[in-house]
């Protein structure tokens, strides 16, 4: 009988989220660049190319450090999109082949009031270890203001040297695929998003039955998942379930 020690060996994920989609998130649509995405190919040709080394589907986006008479140049990938909720986290998959101190930086920024008011900012994870097989990233979005409705998201991904764009190294590349908004994740029993609080789990360790108590400040779409310490999902208890505010119980 498998036991799950939630405090030590498990990641609990609970967030108010929705099925907000990212257009062309897997870069299958391509016309000189990923359709709908902003890159610096127009200034530094070759900084973004289509790759057949896809996580799913047929294609992915490959970010490349380029060189011209003025030196080496970083690669950037951006997209603005309309949102109608507060995304909890940006998820995606990447391959990184780094040279020197080059690194991959992932950013997500949520604004409201016609993009004039910042509501939430991702925790800006930095990936600096090469991996030639796909690895998943999750960038939690921390909200400082939820009194204004969110209307715009900016996704920004940058490949560059740790010491600055001009110091980037030729030969570095990153491949990005399958971007999505989804639930945030954290280790242990802590609050992971404004308006969502995981109060307790019992018994702990658990065998056949696990009781989870959490509270929501506002109504919304809720997902509750279990992850192991490597970030692999063990089980989805429920996903995108419309729940009202209050103190809730799940067995």
NUTI-900476 format. One line per 10 residues: number of its first residue (from 0); their letters; for each residue x, y, z of N, C-alpha, C. Coordinates in steps of 0.1 Angstrom, whole numbers, padded with zeros to 4 digits, always signed. Atoms other than C-alpha are relative to their C-alpha. Layout:
BEGIN
NUM	a	X,Y,Z,X,Y,Z,X,Y,Z ~ ...
***
This chain:
BEGIN
0	xxxxxxxxxx	+0008,-0012,+0000,+0000,+0000,+0000,+0009,+0013,+0000 ~ -0008,-0012,+0001,+0015,+0033,-0011,-0004,+0011,+0010 ~ +0002,-0011,-0009,+0019,+0060,+0015,+0005,+0013,-0006 ~ -0005,-0013,+0005,+0022,+0097,+0006,+0002,+0009,+0012 ~ -0003,-0010,-0011,+0039,+0120,+0031,+0000,+0014,-0006 ~ +0003,-0012,+0007,+0025,+0153,+0020,+0010,+0011,+0004 ~ -0009,-0011,-0005,+0049,+0175,+0041,+0013,-0002,-0006 ~ -0014,+0002,+0004,+0081,+0159,+0029,+0002,-0004,-0014 ~ -0003,+0006,+0013,+0077,+0141,-0004,-0010,+0004,-0011 ~ +0010,-0003,+0010,+0048,+0157,-0022,-0001,+0015,-0002
10	xxxxxxxxxx	+0003,-0013,+0003,+0040,+0189,-0039,-0015,+0001,-0002 ~ +0014,-0002,+0001,+0005,+0201,-0035,-0003,+0013,-0009 ~ +0003,-0011,+0009,-0009,+0223,-0062,-0015,+0004,+0001 ~ +0014,-0004,+0000,-0041,+0243,-0057,-0001,+0015,-0004 ~ +0000,-0014,+0005,-0050,+0275,-0076,-0013,+0003,-0006 ~ +0011,-0004,+0008,-0077,+0295,-0090,+0005,+0003,-0014 ~ -0005,-0001,+0014,-0072,+0292,-0127,-0011,-0003,-0010 ~ +0011,+0003,+0010,-0091,+0287,-0159,+0007,-0005,-0013 ~ -0005,+0006,+0012,-0086,+0273,-0194,+0005,+0010,-0010 ~ -0005,-0011,+0008,-0072,+0306,-0207,+0011,-0006,-0009
20	xxxxxxxxxx	-0009,+0006,+0010,-0053,+0295,-0239,+0010,+0010,-0005 ~ -0010,-0008,+0006,-0022,+0309,-0255,+0001,-0003,-0015 ~ +0000,+0003,+0015,-0025,+0312,-0293,+0014,-0004,-0005 ~ -0013,+0005,+0006,+0001,+0293,-0313,+0010,-0003,+0011 ~ -0009,+0002,-0011,+0016,+0281,-0280,+0010,-0011,-0003 ~ -0009,+0011,+0003,+0033,+0251,-0297,+0007,+0003,-0014 ~ -0008,-0005,+0011,+0046,+0272,-0327,-0002,-0009,-0013 ~ +0003,+0008,+0013,+0029,+0250,-0354,-0002,+0010,-0011 ~ +0002,-0010,+0010,+0019,+0282,-0373,+0012,+0009,-0001 ~ -0013,-0007,+0002,+0050,+0298,-0388,+0000,+0008,-0014
30	xxxxxxxxxx	-0001,-0008,+0012,+0055,+0326,-0413,+0012,+0010,+0002 ~ -0012,-0009,-0003,+0091,+0341,-0410,+0003,+0000,+0015 ~ -0001,+0000,-0014,+0086,+0335,-0373,-0013,-0006,+0005 ~ +0012,+0006,-0006,+0060,+0321,-0349,-0011,+0010,-0002 ~ +0011,-0009,+0003,+0027,+0336,-0360,-0006,+0005,+0014 ~ +0005,-0006,-0012,+0016,+0361,-0333,+0011,+0003,+0010 ~ -0011,-0002,-0009,+0050,+0361,-0316,+0009,+0011,-0005 ~ -0010,-0011,+0003,+0075,+0390,-0315,+0014,-0005,+0002 ~ -0014,+0004,-0001,+0111,+0382,-0321,+0009,+0011,-0006 ~ -0009,-0010,+0006,+0143,+0400,-0332,+0006,-0005,-0013
40	xxxxxxxxxx	-0005,+0005,+0013,+0147,+0382,-0365,+0002,+0012,-0010 ~ -0001,-0011,+0009,+0141,+0415,-0383,+0013,+0008,+0002 ~ -0013,-0007,-0002,+0172,+0430,-0367,+0012,-0009,-0001 ~ -0010,+0010,+0000,+0193,+0399,-0362,-0005,-0013,-0006 ~ +0005,+0012,+0007,+0183,+0373,-0388,+0005,-0013,+0006 ~ -0004,+0013,-0005,+0184,+0337,-0375,-0001,-0001,+0015 ~ +0001,+0001,-0014,+0178,+0346,-0339,-0012,-0009,+0005 ~ +0011,+0009,-0003,+0145,+0326,-0340,-0003,-0008,-0012 ~ +0003,+0009,+0011,+0140,+0296,-0362,-0010,-0011,+0004 ~ +0009,+0011,-0003,+0115,+0268,-0365,+0008,-0013,+0001
50	xxxxxxxxxx	-0007,+0012,-0002,+0127,+0235,-0351,-0010,-0012,-0001 ~ +0008,+0012,+0001,+0114,+0200,-0359,+0002,-0009,+0013 ~ -0002,+0008,-0013,+0126,+0188,-0324,-0010,+0005,+0009 ~ +0011,-0005,-0008,+0092,+0193,-0309,-0003,-0009,+0012 ~ +0005,+0007,-0011,+0079,+0183,-0275,-0012,-0008,-0003 ~ +0012,+0007,+0006,+0045,+0175,-0291,-0002,+0007,-0013 ~ +0002,-0006,+0013,+0033,+0181,-0326,+0012,-0001,-0009 ~ -0010,+0001,+0010,+0056,+0188,-0355,+0011,+0010,+0002 ~ -0010,-0011,+0000,+0074,+0221,-0346,+0001,+0006,+0014 ~ -0003,-0008,-0012,+0089,+0242,-0318,+0007,+0012,-0004
60	xxxxxxxxxx	-0007,-0012,+0003,+0106,+0276,-0316,+0014,-0002,+0005 ~ -0014,+0001,-0004,+0144,+0276,-0315,+0006,+0014,+0001 ~ -0006,-0013,-0003,+0161,+0307,-0300,+0016,-0002,-0002 ~ -0014,+0001,+0003,+0197,+0313,-0312,+0008,+0012,+0003 ~ -0008,-0012,-0001,+0225,+0336,-0303,+0006,+0002,-0014 ~ -0005,-0004,+0014,+0236,+0354,-0335,+0012,+0009,+0001 ~ -0012,-0008,+0001,+0266,+0373,-0347,-0001,+0009,-0012 ~ -0003,-0008,+0011,+0272,+0402,-0370,+0012,+0009,+0002 ~ -0011,-0009,-0001,+0297,+0430,-0375,+0001,+0007,+0013 ~ +0000,-0008,-0013,+0287,+0446,-0342,+0001,-0010,+0012
70	xxxxxxxxxx	-0002,+0009,-0011,+0292,+0414,-0322,-0011,-0010,+0002 ~ +0010,+0011,-0003,+0270,+0387,-0306,-0013,+0007,+0005 ~ +0013,-0006,-0004,+0233,+0393,-0299,-0009,-0011,+0006 ~ +0009,+0008,-0007,+0208,+0378,-0275,-0012,-0003,-0009 ~ +0013,+0004,+0007,+0175,+0361,-0287,-0011,+0002,+0010 ~ +0012,-0002,-0008,+0141,+0371,-0274,-0012,-0005,-0007 ~ +0013,+0005,+0005,+0106,+0358,-0278,-0011,+0005,+0009 ~ +0010,-0006,-0008,+0075,+0377,-0267,-0014,-0001,-0007 ~ +0013,-0001,+0005,+0038,+0377,-0270,-0009,+0007,+0010 ~ +0010,-0007,-0008,+0010,+0400,-0258,-0013,-0008,-0003
80	xxxxxxxxxx	+0013,+0007,+0003,-0024,+0383,-0254,-0011,+0005,+0010 ~ +0011,-0004,-0009,-0058,+0391,-0239,-0003,-0011,+0010 ~ +0005,+0010,-0011,-0068,+0374,-0206,-0012,+0005,+0006 ~ +0012,-0004,-0007,-0100,+0374,-0187,-0001,-0005,+0014 ~ -0001,+0005,-0013,-0088,+0361,-0154,+0014,+0002,+0006 ~ -0013,-0001,-0006,-0057,+0358,-0131,+0007,-0013,-0002 ~ -0007,+0013,+0001,-0035,+0330,-0145,+0010,-0002,+0012 ~ -0008,+0003,-0011,-0017,+0313,-0117,+0015,-0002,-0003 ~ -0013,+0003,+0004,+0014,+0302,-0136,+0001,-0002,-0015 ~ -0004,+0003,+0014,+0031,+0299,-0170,+0007,-0013,+0000
90	xxxxxxxxxx	-0006,+0013,+0001,+0040,+0264,-0179,+0006,-0001,-0015 ~ -0006,+0003,+0013,+0062,+0252,-0208,+0011,-0010,+0000 ~ -0011,+0010,+0001,+0089,+0229,-0220,+0012,+0006,-0008 ~ -0012,-0006,+0007,+0125,+0237,-0231,+0011,-0010,-0001 ~ -0013,+0006,+0002,+0158,+0224,-0243,+0010,+0011,+0001 ~ -0010,-0010,-0001,+0189,+0244,-0235,+0014,-0005,-0003 ~ -0014,+0002,+0002,+0223,+0242,-0250,+0008,+0013,+0002 ~ -0006,-0013,-0004,+0244,+0269,-0233,+0015,-0001,-0002 ~ -0015,-0002,+0001,+0279,+0282,-0240,+0003,+0010,+0010 ~ -0004,-0010,-0010,+0297,+0300,-0212,-0010,+0002,+0010
100	xxxxxxxxxx	+0010,-0003,-0010,+0274,+0318,-0188,-0013,+0004,-0005 ~ +0013,-0003,+0005,+0245,+0321,-0211,-0011,-0007,+0008 ~ +0011,+0005,-0008,+0211,+0314,-0195,-0014,+0003,-0007 ~ +0013,-0002,+0005,+0174,+0312,-0203,-0009,+0006,+0011 ~ +0008,-0007,-0009,+0151,+0336,-0186,-0015,+0001,-0005 ~ +0014,+0001,+0003,+0113,+0332,-0185,-0008,+0010,+0008 ~ +0007,-0010,-0007,+0089,+0360,-0177,-0015,+0000,-0004 ~ +0014,-0002,+0002,+0051,+0365,-0174,-0005,+0012,+0008 ~ +0005,-0012,-0007,+0034,+0398,-0166,-0014,+0002,-0003 ~ +0015,-0001,+0002,-0003,+0404,-0161,-0003,+0015,+0004
110	xxxxxxxxxx	+0004,-0014,-0002,-0018,+0439,-0164,-0015,+0001,-0001 ~ +0014,-0003,+0001,-0052,+0455,-0162,-0002,+0015,-0004 ~ +0002,-0014,+0004,-0068,+0488,-0171,+0006,+0004,-0013 ~ -0006,-0003,+0013,-0058,+0486,-0207,+0015,-0001,+0000 ~ -0015,+0002,+0000,-0022,+0474,-0199,+0007,+0011,+0008 ~ -0006,-0011,-0007,-0017,+0505,-0177,+0003,-0003,+0015 ~ -0002,+0003,-0014,-0017,+0489,-0143,+0005,-0014,+0002 ~ -0006,+0013,-0002,+0006,+0461,-0133,-0007,-0007,+0012 ~ +0008,+0008,-0010,-0013,+0433,-0114,+0009,-0011,+0006 ~ -0008,+0012,-0005,+0011,+0404,-0112,+0012,-0002,-0009
120	xxxxxxxxxx	-0012,+0002,+0007,+0046,+0394,-0121,+0005,-0014,+0003 ~ -0005,+0013,-0003,+0062,+0360,-0125,+0013,+0001,+0008 ~ -0012,+0000,-0009,+0091,+0349,-0103,+0013,-0001,-0008 ~ -0012,-0001,+0009,+0115,+0351,-0133,+0010,-0011,+0002 ~ -0010,+0011,-0001,+0131,+0317,-0132,+0011,+0001,-0010 ~ -0011,-0001,+0009,+0165,+0315,-0147,+0006,-0015,-0001 ~ -0005,+0014,+0002,+0177,+0282,-0163,+0014,+0001,-0006 ~ -0014,-0002,+0004,+0215,+0279,-0166,+0007,-0013,-0001 ~ -0006,+0014,+0002,+0221,+0241,-0169,-0005,-0006,-0013 ~ +0003,+0006,+0012,+0222,+0225,-0203,-0008,-0012,+0001
130	xxxxxxxxxx	+0008,+0013,+0001,+0196,+0198,-0211,-0004,-0002,-0014 ~ +0004,+0003,+0014,+0193,+0182,-0245,-0012,-0008,-0002 ~ +0013,+0006,+0001,+0161,+0165,-0236,-0010,+0011,+0007 ~ +0010,-0010,-0004,+0129,+0185,-0229,-0002,-0001,+0016 ~ +0003,-0001,-0014,+0124,+0197,-0193,-0011,+0010,+0001 ~ +0011,-0009,-0002,+0093,+0214,-0180,+0003,+0011,+0010 ~ -0002,-0011,-0009,+0093,+0248,-0164,-0014,+0005,+0005 ~ +0012,-0006,-0005,+0066,+0264,-0142,+0004,+0014,+0007 ~ -0003,-0014,-0005,+0067,+0302,-0135,-0012,+0005,+0007 ~ +0011,-0006,-0008,+0044,+0312,-0106,-0001,+0015,-0002
140	xxxxxxxxxx	+0003,-0015,+0001,+0027,+0346,-0110,-0005,+0005,+0013 ~ +0003,-0005,-0013,+0026,+0366,-0078,-0008,+0013,-0003 ~ +0009,-0011,+0002,-0003,+0391,-0077,+0001,+0010,+0012 ~ +0000,-0011,-0010,-0001,+0424,-0058,-0013,+0008,-0001 ~ +0012,-0008,+0001,-0034,+0438,-0070,-0010,-0009,-0008 ~ +0011,+0007,+0006,-0066,+0419,-0077,-0014,+0007,+0001 ~ +0012,-0009,+0000,-0090,+0448,-0074,-0004,+0004,-0013 ~ +0003,-0004,+0014,-0088,+0455,-0111,+0000,-0013,-0008 ~ +0001,+0012,+0008,-0098,+0429,-0137,+0013,+0000,-0009 ~ -0012,+0002,+0009,-0068,+0415,-0156,-0005,+0000,-0015
150	xxxxxxxxxx	+0004,+0000,+0014,-0070,+0421,-0194,+0011,-0004,-0009 ~ -0011,+0002,+0009,-0035,+0416,-0208,+0011,-0008,+0007 ~ -0012,+0007,-0005,-0006,+0392,-0204,+0011,+0002,-0010 ~ -0012,+0000,+0008,+0029,+0395,-0217,+0009,-0012,+0004 ~ -0010,+0011,-0002,+0051,+0364,-0221,+0013,+0004,-0006 ~ -0013,-0004,+0005,+0088,+0372,-0225,+0010,-0010,+0004 ~ -0010,+0010,-0002,+0115,+0346,-0229,+0013,+0006,-0007 ~ -0013,-0006,+0005,+0152,+0357,-0233,+0011,-0010,+0002 ~ -0013,+0008,+0000,+0184,+0338,-0241,+0011,+0009,-0001 ~ -0011,-0010,+0000,+0215,+0358,-0232,+0010,-0004,+0011
160	xxxxxxxxxx	-0011,+0002,-0010,+0247,+0359,-0211,-0005,+0006,+0013 ~ +0003,-0005,-0013,+0244,+0364,-0174,+0005,+0014,+0002 ~ -0006,-0014,-0002,+0266,+0395,-0177,-0005,+0010,-0009 ~ +0005,-0010,+0009,+0246,+0411,-0204,-0002,-0005,-0015 ~ +0003,+0005,+0014,+0232,+0407,-0240,+0012,+0000,-0009 ~ -0011,-0001,+0009,+0264,+0418,-0257,+0011,-0011,+0003 ~ -0010,+0010,-0003,+0284,+0391,-0239,-0005,-0014,-0003 ~ +0006,+0013,+0003,+0262,+0363,-0252,+0009,-0008,-0009 ~ -0009,+0009,+0007,+0280,+0333,-0267,-0006,-0007,-0012 ~ +0004,+0007,+0012,+0277,+0321,-0303,+0000,-0015,+0003
170	xxxxxxxxxx	+0001,+0014,-0002,+0265,+0285,-0303,-0010,-0004,+0011 ~ +0011,+0003,-0010,+0240,+0288,-0274,-0014,+0000,-0008 ~ +0014,+0000,+0005,+0204,+0279,-0283,-0009,-0006,+0010 ~ +0011,+0005,-0008,+0171,+0271,-0266,-0011,-0003,-0009 ~ +0012,+0004,+0007,+0141,+0253,-0279,-0012,+0000,+0009 ~ +0011,-0003,-0009,+0107,+0263,-0265,-0013,-0007,-0007 ~ +0012,+0006,+0005,+0074,+0244,-0269,-0011,-0001,+0011 ~ +0012,+0003,-0008,+0039,+0238,-0255,-0002,+0009,+0012 ~ +0002,-0010,-0010,+0034,+0270,-0235,-0015,+0000,+0004 ~ +0014,+0000,-0005,+0002,+0272,-0213,+0000,+0007,+0013
180	xxxxxxxxxx	+0003,-0005,-0014,-0013,+0289,-0183,-0006,-0012,+0007 ~ +0006,+0011,-0008,-0021,+0265,-0155,+0002,+0003,+0015 ~ -0001,-0002,-0015,-0020,+0260,-0117,+0014,+0002,+0004 ~ -0013,-0002,-0006,+0009,+0272,-0096,+0003,-0012,+0009 ~ -0004,+0011,-0009,+0029,+0247,-0075,+0010,+0004,+0010 ~ -0009,-0003,-0011,+0048,+0248,-0043,+0002,-0012,+0008 ~ -0003,+0011,-0008,+0064,+0224,-0019,-0006,+0003,+0014 ~ +0005,-0002,-0014,+0046,+0219,+0015,-0014,+0006,+0000 ~ +0013,-0005,-0003,+0015,+0234,+0030,+0000,+0015,+0002 ~ -0002,-0015,-0001,+0018,+0271,+0022,-0009,+0006,-0010
190	xxxxxxxxxx	+0009,-0008,+0010,-0003,+0298,+0004,+0009,+0002,-0012 ~ -0007,-0002,+0012,+0007,+0299,-0032,-0006,+0011,-0009 ~ +0006,-0010,+0008,-0016,+0325,-0046,-0010,+0009,+0009 ~ +0009,-0008,-0007,-0035,+0355,-0032,-0014,-0005,-0003 ~ +0013,+0005,+0001,-0070,+0343,-0025,-0002,-0015,+0001 ~ +0001,+0015,-0001,-0061,+0306,-0022,+0009,-0004,+0012 ~ -0008,+0004,-0012,-0050,+0290,+0011,-0002,-0015,+0003 ~ +0001,+0014,-0004,-0042,+0253,+0017,+0002,-0001,+0015 ~ -0001,-0001,-0015,-0049,+0249,+0054,+0006,-0012,+0006 ~ -0006,+0012,-0006,-0042,+0213,+0063,-0003,-0012,-0008
200	xxxxxxxxxx	+0003,+0013,+0006,-0040,+0177,+0051,+0002,-0010,+0011 ~ -0001,+0011,-0010,-0047,+0147,+0074,-0007,-0012,-0005 ~ -0012,+0003,-0008,-0037,+0120,+0081,+0012,+0003,-0008 ~ -0013,-0003,+0006,-0001,+0127,+0073,+0011,-0008,+0007 ~ +0002,+0005,+0013,+0014,+0103,+0062,-0014,-0006,-0003 ~ +0013,+0005,+0003,-0017,+0091,+0043,+0001,-0014,-0007 ~ +0000,+0013,+0007,-0026,+0056,+0031,-0012,-0001,-0010 ~ +0011,+0002,+0008,-0061,+0050,+0018,-0008,+0013,-0002 ~ +0009,-0012,+0000,-0078,+0083,+0027,+0009,+0013,+0003 ~ -0006,-0013,-0003,-0065,+0119,+0026,-0010,+0011,+0000
210	xxxxxxxxxx	+0009,-0011,-0001,-0085,+0149,+0038,+0007,+0013,-0002 ~ -0007,-0013,+0003,-0076,+0183,+0024,-0010,+0011,+0003 ~ +0008,-0012,-0003,-0090,+0216,+0038,+0006,+0012,-0006 ~ -0006,-0012,+0006,-0085,+0248,+0018,-0011,+0011,+0000 ~ +0010,-0011,+0001,-0102,+0282,+0015,+0003,+0009,-0012 ~ -0001,-0009,+0012,-0109,+0306,-0014,-0007,+0013,+0004 ~ +0005,-0013,-0002,-0114,+0343,-0011,-0011,+0004,-0010 ~ +0009,-0003,+0010,-0133,+0344,-0043,-0003,-0012,-0009 ~ +0004,+0011,+0008,-0151,+0322,-0067,+0009,-0001,-0013 ~ -0008,+0001,+0012,-0133,+0307,-0097,+0002,-0015,-0004
220	xxxxxxxxxx	-0003,+0014,+0004,-0121,+0276,-0115,+0012,-0005,+0008 ~ -0010,+0005,-0009,-0100,+0254,-0092,+0005,-0013,-0005 ~ -0006,+0013,+0003,-0076,+0226,-0098,+0008,-0005,+0012 ~ -0007,+0005,-0011,-0062,+0203,-0071,+0008,-0012,-0005 ~ -0008,+0011,+0006,-0033,+0180,-0081,+0011,-0003,+0010 ~ -0011,+0005,-0008,-0006,+0160,-0064,+0012,-0002,-0009 ~ -0012,+0002,+0007,+0030,+0161,-0076,+0011,-0006,+0009 ~ -0011,+0005,-0008,+0061,+0142,-0065,+0011,+0011,+0001 ~ -0010,-0010,-0002,+0093,+0160,-0055,+0008,+0004,-0012 ~ -0006,-0004,+0013,+0106,+0159,-0091,-0009,+0009,-0009
230	xxxxxxxxxx	+0009,-0008,+0008,+0076,+0178,-0103,-0009,-0008,-0009 ~ +0009,+0009,+0008,+0059,+0148,-0119,-0013,-0001,+0006 ~ +0013,+0001,-0006,+0022,+0148,-0115,-0004,-0015,+0004 ~ +0004,+0013,-0005,+0010,+0118,-0094,-0014,-0002,-0003 ~ +0014,+0002,+0002,-0027,+0124,-0096,-0007,+0013,+0000 ~ +0008,-0011,+0000,-0052,+0150,-0105,-0013,-0003,+0007 ~ +0012,+0003,-0008,-0079,+0151,-0078,-0012,+0006,-0007 ~ +0010,-0006,+0009,-0100,+0175,-0100,+0007,+0012,-0007 ~ -0006,-0011,+0008,-0093,+0201,-0126,-0011,+0009,-0006 ~ +0010,-0010,+0006,-0111,+0233,-0137,-0014,-0002,+0005
240	xxxxxxxxxx	+0013,+0002,-0006,-0139,+0228,-0112,-0005,+0014,+0005 ~ +0005,-0013,-0005,-0161,+0259,-0106,-0004,-0001,+0014 ~ +0003,+0000,-0014,-0161,+0266,-0069,-0003,+0014,+0005 ~ +0003,-0013,-0006,-0175,+0293,-0047,+0009,+0003,+0011 ~ -0009,-0004,-0010,-0156,+0312,-0021,-0004,-0006,+0014 ~ +0003,+0006,-0013,-0154,+0299,+0015,+0011,-0011,+0003 ~ -0008,+0011,-0005,-0138,+0270,+0034,-0005,-0013,-0006 ~ +0004,+0012,+0008,-0138,+0238,+0014,+0007,-0012,+0005 ~ -0006,+0013,-0004,-0131,+0201,+0021,+0000,-0009,-0011 ~ -0001,+0010,+0010,-0119,+0174,-0002,+0006,-0013,+0007
250	x	-0005,+0013,-0005,-0115,+0137,+0007,+0005,-0009,-0011
***
